[in-house]
Amino acid sequence: MPPPPSTAVSSILRPTPPPDFSFRTIPLPQIRRAAAGAASSRLVLARADSSGAARGEGAETVFFDGGAHYGDLAANLLLGLTLLWLPLTLAAVSRAFILRYRFTSRRVTVVSGLSGADRTDFPYSSVTSVVVVPRFIGEWGDIIITLRDGTKVDLRSVPRFREVADYCRSMAAAEGSLVTQ
């Protein structure tokens, strides 16, 4: 037998107190700084060892950090409406979402892969030549970097490719590794 209507109505209309949202502060572990002259953390120490900052050459500065030019993706998506251009469209989509280029004061880094785990770094001292190939009326372009061991690194659809290539040439010339032709 159902309960009398008066008890059912009173339980629905009874105001409930607001939930208790009390936030507790949890003490964070204290970060201990290393002694003066030493690196303040393992990350900085590892970065200093790989970049040469441990030799006192200064901090690494980023000149360009980005992916493929968006115009390359847009043009290939438009041309991808034809079945003939579809494989090139898929390549442009993968370049746009997977590739990242970083030019710093010490090295060139190419990060690729879905998780970004495939990473290629090389210093300017290993660069022997830098060649540019303009694409789409010079809005973006490819940069082909030849390394000392003969490896050619092809960076596709780089925005501001002329500025980036000139920067790469100047850094390689400063290292004394650029071969003049």
N, C-alpha and C positions, 0 to 999 in steps of 0.2 A: 504494500500500500504506500502510495507517495506521501511525503510529508505534507503537513498543512501548508496552504499557500502563504500564510503570514511568515513562516520561518524561511521559506525559499526567497521571498521578496526581501526580507530583512538582510539575508546574507549577501544578496547581489548589491543592494544599495548601501551596504555598510562601507564607509570610506576605509581604504587601506592606507597605512602609513607609507610614505615614500621609501624607496629602498635606501639602505645605508651605503653611500659611496665614500667611504673613508679611505683615503690613500695613505699608505704608510711609506715613509722614506726608508729605503734600504741603504745602509752605508756601502759605498763603493770602495773597492780596494785602492789603497793609496799607491800612486805611481812614484816610484823612487827614481830620482834623476841620478845619472852617473856623475862621477867627479868631473871637475872642469877639464876640458881638453879631450874628453872621451865622448863617444856618440851617446845620445840620450836614449836610444832604443835599438833593439836588434834590427828592426826594419831600416832605420836610417843607416846603421852600420853596414847592412847588406847592400843597400843602395850605394853607399859611398865606395864600397869595395868594387862593385861592378862598373861604376861610372868614372872612377878616377878622382872623386872628391877627397879621398883619403890622402891624396898627394898634395892637397892644398890648392887645387885649381879653381875653386869656387863652385857655386851651385849650378845645377843643371836647369836651363830655362827652355821652355817649350816654344818653338817658333810656329808650328802648325800641328794641330791635332784634329783629325776629322776623317770622314769616310769618303765614299765616292760622291761625285757631283750629282745633285738631284735632277739636273737637266738631262743627264744620261739616262736616268731611270724613266723620266717622263717621256723622252723621245722614243725609248725602246718600248715602253708600254703602248704608246700610240702606234708605232710600227708593228707591235705584236698582234694587232688585230688581224693582220694577214698571217696565214699559217706558215708562210715561208720564213718570217722573221721571228717566230715563236721561240726557237732555241736561244737566239741572241737576247730575247726579252727575259728569259729565265736566268741567263747569265748576268744581266744587268740587275735583276731583282736580288740575286744572291750577292752581288758586289755591294749593293746599297745597304743591305741589312747585315752582312757578315764581316766586311772588310773595314779596318780602321788603320789610318796612317798617322804616325807621329814623328815629326822632325824636331829634335831638341838640339841643344848646343853641343852635345856629345855624340849622339847616335841617331840612326834611323830605325824606327820600329814599325813592323807590319804585324798587326794582330788580326787573325782570321779564325774561322771555325764558329760553330753555333754557340759554343760556350766561351769562346775567346781563348781557348787553351793553346792553339797553335800560334806561337809568337816567334818572330824572327827579328833579331837585333843585329846590327852591324855598325861599327864605329866609322867615322869619316876617314880615319887613317887607312881603311881598306878600300876606299872608293877610288877607282882609276878614271872613270869617265861617266858623265851624265848627259843623256840625250833626251830631248823632248819631242813629242809628236802631238801637234794640236788636233783636236776633234771639234766638230760642230762649230765652225767659224771661230775657233779659238776660245770658246767659252770654258772648256775643260780640256784636259789632255792627258797623255800617258807620259810617264817618266821612266826611262830605262837606265838603271844604274849598273855599271859593270864593276865588279869587285876585283881585288888583286888576284884571287885564285881563278879568275875567268868566269865566275858565276854572274849571270845577268838577272837582275831583279826587276821585274816589270810591274810598275805601279800604275794601275788603270784608272781612268776617269778622275784624276786629281783636280780639285778646284784650285784656282790660283796657281796653276802648274808652273808658269814662268817664274813667279816669285819664289816658289818652293825650290825649283831647280837651280835658280841663281844662288839661293841660300845654301843649298847642298854643295854647289860648286865652290862657293867662297869658303865654306867650312873645310872642304877637302883640300883646297889650295892652302889654307892656313895650317893644315896638318902636314902638308908637303907630299901628298899622295896623288894629287890630280895630274894626269898625264896630258900635256898640251899637244894638240894635233895641228 
